[in-house]
Amino acid sequence: MNSRIITALPAALAVAALAACTFGTPTVPADELADTAEGALEEEVGQRPEIDCGGEDIEVVEGEDVTCVLTDPASGTEYDTVITFTSVDGTDFEIDVQVADTAN
């Protein structure tokens, strides 16, 4: 699998999924961030991978990276995947998704 950088637009994000805190940094559940990244990759390559970002809520901070594991649905091969918050505006955010060139 080639390294790809994918941008998920705010419209593609489930803003309601963002569990914004009244005070402090907003967070998003790891499985919902993974789902957003899966959707972005599916649009790009035509096949939906499985991405695991752990079980903890993730702080939504511009410029921050989240390391996840992508599983190729065709082969079951795992790849490190980095999701970066490229823009954060309140409860709206954009991400880039980069999949490693080599399997784990």
C-alpha positions as CSV (number, residue, x, y, z in Angstrom):
1,M,0.0,0.0,0.0
2,N,1.5,3.3,-1.0
3,S,1.7,6.2,1.4
4,R,-1.3,8.5,0.9
5,I,-2.3,11.8,2.5
6,I,-6.0,12.2,2.5
7,T,-7.9,15.3,3.7
8,A,-11.3,14.8,5.2
9,L,-13.4,17.9,4.8
10,P,-15.5,19.2,7.7
11,A,-18.7,18.3,5.8
12,A,-17.6,14.7,5.8
13,L,-17.1,14.7,9.5
14,A,-19.8,13.9,12.0
15,V,-19.6,17.1,14.0
16,A,-22.2,15.7,16.3
17,A,-19.7,13.0,17.2
18,L,-17.3,15.6,18.6
19,A,-17.8,15.4,22.3
20,A,-17.0,19.1,22.9
21,C,-16.2,19.9,26.5
22,T,-17.8,23.0,28.0
23,F,-14.4,24.0,29.3
24,G,-11.0,22.9,27.9
25,T,-10.1,21.1,24.7
26,P,-12.8,19.3,22.7
27,T,-12.4,15.6,22.2
28,V,-13.7,12.9,19.8
29,P,-14.1,9.2,20.6
30,A,-11.3,7.2,19.0
31,D,-13.7,5.0,17.1
32,E,-15.5,8.0,15.5
33,L,-12.1,9.5,14.4
34,A,-11.2,6.1,12.9
35,D,-14.6,6.0,11.1
36,T,-14.0,9.4,9.6
37,A,-10.5,8.4,8.4
38,E,-11.9,5.1,7.0
39,G,-14.5,7.1,5.0
40,A,-11.9,9.5,3.6
41,L,-9.7,6.6,2.5
42,E,-12.7,4.7,1.0
43,E,-13.4,7.8,-1.1
44,E,-9.8,7.9,-2.3
45,V,-9.1,4.3,-3.0
46,G,-12.6,2.7,-3.4
47,Q,-12.2,0.2,-0.6
48,R,-12.9,0.8,3.1
49,P,-10.1,-0.2,5.4
50,E,-10.5,-0.9,9.1
51,I,-8.7,1.6,11.4
52,D,-8.1,1.2,15.1
53,C,-7.2,4.3,17.1
54,G,-7.5,2.8,20.5
55,G,-10.3,3.2,23.1
56,E,-9.7,6.6,24.6
57,D,-11.2,9.9,23.6
58,I,-8.8,12.0,21.5
59,E,-8.2,15.7,22.1
60,V,-8.9,17.7,19.0
61,V,-5.8,20.0,18.7
62,E,-4.6,21.6,15.5
63,G,-1.3,20.1,14.4
64,E,-1.6,17.1,16.7
65,D,-1.0,13.6,15.3
66,V,-2.8,10.4,16.3
67,T,-1.2,7.1,15.5
68,C,-3.6,4.4,14.5
69,V,-3.4,1.0,12.9
70,L,-5.0,0.3,9.5
71,T,-5.9,-3.2,8.4
72,D,-6.1,-3.9,4.7
73,P,-9.5,-5.6,4.1
74,A,-8.1,-7.6,1.2
75,S,-5.1,-9.1,2.9
76,G,-5.5,-8.5,6.7
77,T,-2.1,-6.7,6.6
78,E,-1.6,-4.0,9.2
79,Y,-0.1,-0.5,8.5
80,D,0.7,2.3,10.8
81,T,-1.5,5.3,10.0
82,V,-1.1,8.8,11.2
83,I,-4.1,11.1,11.4
84,T,-3.3,14.8,11.8
85,F,-5.7,17.5,12.8
86,T,-4.9,20.1,10.1
87,S,-7.6,22.7,11.1
88,V,-9.7,23.1,14.2
89,D,-12.4,25.7,14.5
90,G,-14.6,25.1,17.5
91,T,-16.3,21.7,16.9
92,D,-15.3,21.6,13.2
93,F,-12.0,20.0,12.2
94,E,-10.2,18.7,9.2
95,I,-7.8,15.8,9.1
96,D,-5.0,14.4,6.9
97,V,-4.5,10.6,6.9
98,Q,-1.1,9.1,6.0
99,V,-0.7,5.4,5.6
100,A,2.8,3.9,5.9
101,D,4.4,2.4,2.8
102,T,5.4,-0.8,4.5
103,A,3.4,-3.2,6.6
104,N,4.0,-3.6,10.3
